[in-house]
Amino acid sequence: SVSEKIKRRNTTEIRRLERTHDSSYLEKLFEHLFLSELLKYAYRSRGCRIEVLHPEVDDGGYDIVLVCGAATRHVQIKSSSIEGCVAFHKVHERLGERPSACVIWVLIDEDLNLTYRFFGGNPGQPINLTAFRQARHSKPNANGEKTIRPHIRVIPKSSFTNATGIDGLFKRLFGRLGSRTN
């Protein structure tokens, strides 16, 4: 019925507003959900442990460092609603200075189920962020110009590959280097 459609639309709109106001909380929630899935998969299905490290200062272009076997990954985590229309993500050039750097795009549905997109090479391969266009500020300056944001690059959705579940993401992250460890 029409009233149910309006009610559903209003509920969706309220959730969108909550996401805006709770963005820091939700960012951490999504990171923890992702790490929980990854650690559980590694331990139960691969018999290995993943070490998770967090930088003391957030200026290196990455959110976490993941170590599994001989593979070390500097990871920038991005998230959005699976129903959203996000066409790109902005990434700091410093991420490209890290060996085996990558970006994991976590897509979340209303029930907090996760799917993943991946940007990066195989373990041990660097990424070249300078091939992507520089980002611009979203708000214009006093002259009405949206100036370039130094050191920030725009990675389009088309540069990300779909990871088929947590198994596919694990393989993209660690390949054969993510071997069993005690």
Secondary structure by P-SEA (a helix, b strand, c coil): caaaaaaaaaaaaaaaaaaaaaaaaaaaaaaaaaaaaaaaaaaacccbbbbbbbbccccccccbbbbccccccbbbbbbbbccccccbbbbbcccccccbbbbbbbbbcccccccccccccccccccccccbbbbccccccccccccccccbbbbccccccccccaaaaaaacccccccccc
